Amino acid sequence: MEDNTDKKILEELRSINQSLKEIMENQQEVIQPPILNDTVKSLFIGVFIVGPAIAILYGLFQILGSWMNSAV
């Protein structure tokens, strides 16, 4: 009786393990986006958001610097 229960438990665990492996394989295929999309997205963020922000800050520092030099 006990051997039969142990065998059933082991079979069930093997079945669950196999199902989990299949789910993980399918999930990994879906989650991984193409590298090209990430590269283009990062490039656009850099060009259209970070670049102008740096230019604005640089301009503000130039204006502040010129005001400070004219005040001295």
N, CA, C and O atoms as a Tinker XYZ file with bonds, in Angstrom:
   288  protein
     1  N      0.829000   -1.195000    0.000000    73     2
     2  CA     0.000000    0.000000    0.000000    64     1     3
     3  C      0.869000    1.252000    0.000000    63     2     4     5
     4  O      0.632000    2.187000   -0.765000    81     3
     5  N      1.875000    1.256000    0.867000    73     3     6
     6  CA     2.731000    2.426000    0.974000    64     5     7
     7  C      3.581000    2.608000   -0.285000    63     6     8     9
     8  O      3.799000    3.736000   -0.726000    81     7
     9  N      4.065000    1.499000   -0.869000    73     7    10
    10  CA     4.848000    1.574000   -2.108000    64     9    11
    11  C      4.005000    2.151000   -3.236000    63    10    12    13
    12  O      4.498000    2.934000   -4.048000    81    11
    13  N      2.752000    1.769000   -3.285000    73    11    14
    14  CA     1.853000    2.252000   -4.326000    64    13    15
    15  C      1.635000    3.762000   -4.198000    63    14    16    17
    16  O      1.614000    4.474000   -5.201000    81    15
    17  N      1.476000    4.238000   -2.988000    73    15    18
    18  CA     1.282000    5.670000   -2.750000    64    17    19
    19  C      2.541000    6.447000   -3.128000    63    18    20    21
    20  O      2.460000    7.508000   -3.746000    81    19
    21  N      3.700000    5.913000   -2.755000    73    19    22
    22  CA     4.963000    6.569000   -3.103000    64    21    23
    23  C      5.130000    6.657000   -4.618000    63    22    24    25
    24  O      5.568000    7.685000   -5.134000    81    23
    25  N      4.788000    5.599000   -5.324000    73    23    26
    26  CA     4.904000    5.607000   -6.782000    64    25    27
    27  C      3.959000    6.625000   -7.403000    63    26    28    29
    28  O      4.321000    7.317000   -8.355000    81    27
    29  N      2.759000    6.715000   -6.867000    73    27    30
    30  CA     1.800000    7.698000   -7.394000    64    29    31
    31  C      2.298000    9.125000   -7.163000    63    30    32    33
    32  O      2.179000    9.984000   -8.037000    81    31
    33  N      2.853000    9.363000   -5.983000    73    31    34
    34  CA     3.377000   10.694000   -5.668000    64    33    35
    35  C      4.540000   11.039000   -6.595000    63    34    36    37
    36  O      4.611000   12.151000   -7.118000    81    35
    37  N      5.445000   10.095000   -6.797000    73    35    38
    38  CA     6.575000   10.333000   -7.684000    64    37    39
    39  C      6.123000   10.592000   -9.124000    63    38    40    41
    40  O      6.651000   11.476000   -9.798000    81    39
    41  N      5.154000    9.825000   -9.582000    73    39    42
    42  CA     4.631000   10.036000  -10.937000    64    41    43
    43  C      3.990000   11.425000  -11.061000    63    42    44    45
    44  O      4.165000   12.114000  -12.066000    81    43
    45  N      3.259000   11.812000  -10.043000    73    43    46
    46  CA     2.616000   13.130000  -10.063000    64    45    47
    47  C      3.666000   14.247000  -10.054000    63    46    48    49
    48  O      3.529000   15.240000  -10.768000    81    47
    49  N      4.711000   14.077000   -9.243000    73    47    50
    50  CA     5.786000   15.074000   -9.207000    64    49    51
    51  C      6.510000   15.155000  -10.549000    63    50    52    53
    52  O      6.853000   16.249000  -10.998000    81    51
    53  N      6.742000   14.029000  -11.185000    73    51    54
    54  CA     7.367000   14.047000  -12.513000    64    53    55
    55  C      6.485000   14.763000  -13.525000    63    54    56    57
    56  O      6.968000   15.534000  -14.355000    81    55
    57  N      5.191000   14.500000  -13.444000    73    55    58
    58  CA     4.248000   15.156000  -14.352000    64    57    59
    59  C      4.238000   16.667000  -14.134000    63    58    60    61
    60  O      4.240000   17.432000  -15.098000    81    59
    61  N      4.226000   17.102000  -12.872000    73    59    62
    62  CA     4.240000   18.534000  -12.553000    64    61    63
    63  C      5.553000   19.160000  -13.018000    63    62    64    65
    64  O      5.559000   20.262000  -13.567000    81    63
    65  N      6.663000   18.460000  -12.799000    73    63    66
    66  CA     7.967000   18.961000  -13.222000    64    65    67
    67  C      8.017000   19.142000  -14.737000    63    66    68    69
    68  O      8.525000   20.151000  -15.226000    81    67
    69  N      7.493000   18.171000  -15.478000    73    67    70
    70  CA     7.467000   18.261000  -16.936000    64    69    71
    71  C      6.601000   19.431000  -17.389000    63    70    72    73
    72  O      6.970000   20.162000  -18.309000    81    71
    73  N      5.458000   19.607000  -16.749000    73    71    74
    74  CA     4.572000   20.719000  -17.100000    64    73    75
    75  C      5.248000   22.059000  -16.829000    63    74    76    77
    76  O      5.149000   22.983000  -17.637000    81    75
    77  N      5.936000   22.164000  -15.692000    73    75    78
    78  CA     6.648000   23.403000  -15.376000    64    77    79
    79  C      7.767000   23.688000  -16.376000    63    78    80    81
    80  O      7.979000   24.840000  -16.753000    81    79
    81  N      8.482000   22.653000  -16.809000    73    79    82
    82  CA     9.531000   22.850000  -17.807000    64    81    83
    83  C      8.946000   23.376000  -19.115000    63    82    84    85
    84  O      9.516000   24.277000  -19.732000    81    83
    85  N      7.816000   22.820000  -19.540000    73    83    86
    86  CA     7.177000   23.275000  -20.773000    64    85    87
    87  C      6.712000   24.723000  -20.643000    63    86    88    89
    88  O      6.860000   25.509000  -21.579000    81    87
    89  N      6.153000   25.077000  -19.494000    73    87    90
    90  CA     5.687000   26.452000  -19.284000    64    89    91
    91  C      6.868000   27.410000  -19.314000    63    90    92    93
    92  O      6.779000   28.469000  -19.934000    81    91
    93  N      7.971000   27.063000  -18.661000    73    91    94
    94  CA     9.144000   27.931000  -18.629000    64    93    95
    95  C      9.741000   28.107000  -20.027000    63    94    96    97
    96  O     10.168000   29.207000  -20.377000    81    95
    97  N      9.776000   27.045000  -20.823000    73    95    98
    98  CA    10.300000   27.142000  -22.183000    64    97    99
    99  C      9.427000   28.072000  -23.028000    63    98   100   101
   100  O      9.945000   28.903000  -23.774000    81    99
   101  N      8.125000   27.934000  -22.913000    73    99   102
   102  CA     7.219000   28.798000  -23.669000    64   101   103
   103  C      7.318000   30.235000  -23.208000    63   102   104   105
   104  O      7.259000   31.149000  -24.030000    81   103
   105  N      7.469000   30.458000  -21.911000    73   103   106
   106  CA     7.549000   31.810000  -21.362000    64   105   107
   107  C      8.833000   32.494000  -21.801000    63   106   108   109
   108  O      8.816000   33.685000  -22.109000    81   107
   109  N      9.941000   31.772000  -21.839000    73   107   110
   110  CA    11.204000   32.358000  -22.257000    64   109   111
   111  C     11.152000   32.777000  -23.717000    63   110   112   113
   112  O     11.738000   33.794000  -24.089000    81   111
   113  N     10.463000   32.015000  -24.544000    73   111   114
   114  CA    10.343000   32.363000  -25.950000    64   113   115
   115  C      9.534000   33.644000  -26.119000    63   114   116   117
   116  O      9.849000   34.459000  -26.986000    81   115
   117  N      8.514000   33.830000  -25.318000    73   115   118
   118  CA     7.648000   35.000000  -25.442000    64   117   119
   119  C      8.304000   36.242000  -24.847000    63   118   120   121
   120  O      8.166000   37.327000  -25.411000    81   119
   121  N      9.000000   36.119000  -23.746000    73   119   122
   122  CA     9.532000   37.270000  -23.013000    64   121   123
   123  C     10.683000   37.945000  -23.760000    63   122   124   125
   124  O     10.778000   39.172000  -23.729000    81   123
   125  N     11.542000   37.209000  -24.414000    73   123   126
   126  CA    12.737000   37.777000  -25.002000    64   125   127
   127  C     12.408000   38.565000  -26.276000    63   126   128   129
   128  O     12.117000   37.970000  -27.313000    81   127
   129  N     12.454000   39.902000  -26.200000    73   127   130
   130  CA    12.205000   40.700000  -27.396000    64   129   131
   131  C     13.454000   40.749000  -28.263000    63   130   132   133
   132  O     14.554000   40.483000  -27.779000    81   131
   133  N     13.300000   41.079000  -29.514000    73   131   134
   134  CA    14.480000   41.201000  -30.376000    64   133   135
   135  C     15.399000   42.320000  -29.900000    63   134   136   137
   136  O     14.936000   43.354000  -29.419000    81   135
   137  N     16.682000   42.107000  -30.036000    73   135   138
   138  CA    17.673000   43.077000  -29.577000    64   137   139
   139  C     17.588000   44.354000  -30.403000    63   138   140   141
   140  O     17.840000   45.444000  -29.889000    81   139
   141  N     17.237000   44.229000  -31.664000    73   139   142
   142  CA    17.166000   45.399000  -32.535000    64   141   143
   143  C     16.136000   46.404000  -32.028000    63   142   144   145
   144  O     16.389000   47.608000  -32.054000    81   143
   145  N     14.982000   45.929000  -31.568000    73   143   146
   146  CA    13.955000   46.832000  -31.038000    64   145   147
   147  C     14.465000   47.588000  -29.816000    63   146   148   149
   148  O     14.225000   48.788000  -29.685000    81   147
   149  N     15.164000   46.899000  -28.927000    73   147   150
   150  CA    15.714000   47.554000  -27.737000    64   149   151
   151  C     16.761000   48.597000  -28.115000    63   150   152   153
   152  O     16.829000   49.669000  -27.515000    81   151
   153  N     17.567000   48.272000  -29.109000    73   151   154
   154  CA    18.611000   49.200000  -29.535000    64   153   155
   155  C     18.007000   50.467000  -30.122000    63   154   156   157
   156  O     18.434000   51.573000  -29.789000    81   155
   157  N     17.024000   50.312000  -30.988000    73   155   158
   158  CA    16.377000   51.464000  -31.610000    64   157   159
   159  C     15.643000   52.303000  -30.565000    63   158   160   161
   160  O     15.681000   53.532000  -30.612000    81   159
   161  N     14.987000   51.646000  -29.639000    73   159   162
   162  CA    14.271000   52.355000  -28.570000    64   161   163
   163  C     15.248000   53.175000  -27.719000    63   162   164   165
   164  O     14.975000   54.334000  -27.407000    81   163
   165  N     16.366000   52.585000  -27.350000    73   163   166
   166  CA    17.360000   53.310000  -26.554000    64   165   167
   167  C     17.943000   54.477000  -27.336000    63   166   168   169
   168  O     18.189000   55.544000  -26.773000    81   167
   169  N     18.164000   54.281000  -28.621000    73   167   170
   170  CA    18.700000   55.352000  -29.452000    64   169   171
   171  C     17.733000   56.531000  -29.523000    63   170   172   173
   172  O     18.147000   57.682000  -29.390000    81   171
   173  N     16.458000   56.252000  -29.731000    73   171   174
   174  CA    15.459000   57.322000  -29.796000    64   173   175
   175  C     15.320000   58.052000  -28.465000    63   174   176   177
   176  O     15.165000   59.273000  -28.434000    81   175
   177  N     15.374000   57.307000  -27.371000    73   175   178
   178  CA    15.309000   57.955000  -26.056000    64   177   179
   179  C     16.498000   58.882000  -25.875000    63   178   180   181
   180  O     16.347000   59.998000  -25.377000    81   179
   181  N     17.669000   58.430000  -26.273000    73   179   182
   182  CA    18.858000   59.262000  -26.140000    64   181   183
   183  C     18.803000   60.508000  -27.010000    63   182   184   185
   184  O     19.174000   61.596000  -26.568000    81   183
   185  N     18.339000   60.352000  -28.248000    73   183   186
   186  CA    18.334000   61.474000  -29.183000    64   185   187
   187  C     17.237000   62.480000  -28.856000    63   186   188   189
   188  O     17.472000   63.687000  -28.905000    81   187
   189  N     16.060000   62.004000  -28.526000    73   187   190
   190  CA    14.913000   62.899000  -28.384000    64   189   191
   191  C     14.615000   63.341000  -26.955000    63   190   192   193
   192  O     13.857000   64.290000  -26.756000    81   191
   193  N     15.193000   62.676000  -25.960000    73   191   194
   194  CA    14.917000   63.063000  -24.570000    64   193   195
   195  C     16.188000   63.512000  -23.864000    63   194   196   197
   196  O     16.247000   64.626000  -23.344000    81   195
   197  N     17.191000   62.669000  -23.840000    73   195   198
   198  CA    18.409000   62.977000  -23.092000    64   197   199
   199  C     19.200000   64.094000  -23.774000    63   198   200   201
   200  O     19.683000   65.009000  -23.107000    81   199
   201  N     19.332000   64.023000  -25.081000    73   199   202
   202  CA    20.088000   65.040000  -25.814000    64   201   203
   203  C     19.552000   66.448000  -25.610000    63   202   204   205
   204  O     20.310000   67.335000  -25.217000    81   203
   205  N     18.260000   66.683000  -25.868000    73   203   206
   206  CA    17.725000   68.025000  -25.633000    64   205   207
   207  C     17.820000   68.472000  -24.177000    63   206   208   209
   208  O     18.045000   69.653000  -23.912000    81   207
   209  N     17.656000   67.560000  -23.238000    73   207   210
   210  CA    17.767000   67.925000  -21.825000    64   209   211
   211  C     19.184000   68.402000  -21.515000    63   210   212   213
   212  O     19.362000   69.389000  -20.802000    81   211
   213  N     20.182000   67.717000  -22.040000    73   211   214
   214  CA    21.564000   68.135000  -21.819000    64   213   215
   215  C     21.812000   69.492000  -22.471000    63   214   216   217
   216  O     22.474000   70.354000  -21.892000    81   215
   217  N     21.277000   69.678000  -23.683000    73   215   218
   218  CA    21.466000   70.965000  -24.370000    64   217   219
   219  C     20.830000   72.111000  -23.588000    63   218   220   221
   220  O     21.424000   73.184000  -23.482000    81   219
   221  N     19.640000   71.905000  -23.041000    73   219   222
   222  CA    18.963000   72.942000  -22.256000    64   221   223
   223  C     19.758000   73.259000  -20.993000    63   222   224   225
   224  O     19.959000   74.428000  -20.662000    81   223
   225  N     20.208000   72.230000  -20.292000    73   223   226
   226  CA    21.004000   72.463000  -19.090000    64   225   227
   227  C     22.309000   73.195000  -19.414000    63   226   228   229
   228  O     22.721000   74.093000  -18.680000    81   227
   229  N     22.943000   72.815000  -20.496000    73   227   230
   230  CA    24.182000   73.487000  -20.895000    64   229   231
   231  C     23.906000   74.955000  -21.201000    63   230   232   233
   232  O     24.679000   75.830000  -20.810000    81   231
   233  N     22.816000   75.224000  -21.895000    73   231   234
   234  CA    22.440000   76.607000  -22.194000    64   233   235
   235  C     22.170000   77.410000  -20.933000    63   234   236   237
   236  O     22.599000   78.558000  -20.820000    81   235
   237  N     21.460000   76.811000  -19.984000    73   235   238
   238  CA    21.179000   77.505000  -18.725000    64   237   239
   239  C     22.461000   77.818000  -17.958000    63   238   240   241
   240  O     22.602000   78.904000  -17.395000    81   239
   241  N     23.394000   76.866000  -17.936000    73   239   242
   242  CA    24.657000   77.127000  -17.265000    64   241   243
   243  C     25.449000   78.233000  -17.973000    63   242   244   245
   244  O     26.128000   79.028000  -17.323000    81   243
   245  N     25.361000   78.278000  -19.270000    73   243   246
   246  CA    26.040000   79.346000  -20.024000    64   245   247
   247  C     25.439000   80.708000  -19.669000    63   246   248   249
   248  O     26.167000   81.678000  -19.460000    81   247
   249  N     24.119000   80.773000  -19.603000    73   247   250
   250  CA    23.442000   82.033000  -19.258000    64   249   251
   251  C     23.811000   82.453000  -17.835000    63   250   252   253
   252  O     24.152000   83.611000  -17.594000    81   251
   253  N     23.741000   81.518000  -16.903000    73   251   254
   254  CA    24.107000   81.833000  -15.517000    64   253   255
   255  C     25.561000   82.281000  -15.417000    63   254   256   257
   256  O     25.887000   83.214000  -14.683000    81   255
   257  N     26.424000   81.608000  -16.161000    73   255   258
   258  CA    27.828000   81.990000  -16.136000    64   257   259
   259  C     28.063000   83.385000  -16.692000    63   258   260   261
   260  O     28.886000   84.140000  -16.174000    81   259
   261  N     27.337000   83.721000  -17.746000    73   259   262
   262  CA    27.528000   85.054000  -18.317000    64   261   263
   263  C     26.983000   86.121000  -17.371000    63   262   264   265
   264  O     27.557000   87.206000  -17.281000    81   263
   265  N     25.902000   85.839000  -16.671000    73   263   266
   266  CA    25.364000   86.797000  -15.698000    64   265   267
   267  C     26.332000   87.002000  -14.540000    63   266   268   269
   268  O     26.529000   88.120000  -14.063000    81   267
   269  N     26.925000   85.911000  -14.104000    73   267   270
   270  CA    27.865000   86.016000  -12.984000    64   269   271
   271  C     29.123000   86.788000  -13.409000    63   270   272   273
   272  O     29.665000   87.558000  -12.616000    81   271
   273  N     29.587000   86.595000  -14.632000    73   271   274
   274  CA    30.768000   87.319000  -15.104000    64   273   275
   275  C     30.461000   88.805000  -15.302000    63   274   276   277
   276  O     31.317000   89.652000  -15.047000    81   275
   277  N     29.255000   89.121000  -15.753000    73   275   278
   278  CA    28.927000   90.538000  -15.959000    64   277   279
   279  C     28.698000   91.244000  -14.627000    63   278   280   281
   280  O     28.879000   92.458000  -14.539000    81   279
   281  N     28.305000   90.512000  -13.594000    73   279   282
   282  CA    28.071000   91.099000  -12.282000    64   281   283
   283  C     29.387000   91.405000  -11.578000    63   282   284   285
   284  O     29.441000   92.296000  -10.730000    81   283
   285  N     30.423000   90.693000  -11.911000    73   283   286
   286  CA    31.729000   90.875000  -11.247000    64   285   287
   287  C     32.441000   92.002000  -11.834000    63   286   288
   288  O     33.555000   92.315000  -11.414000    81   287
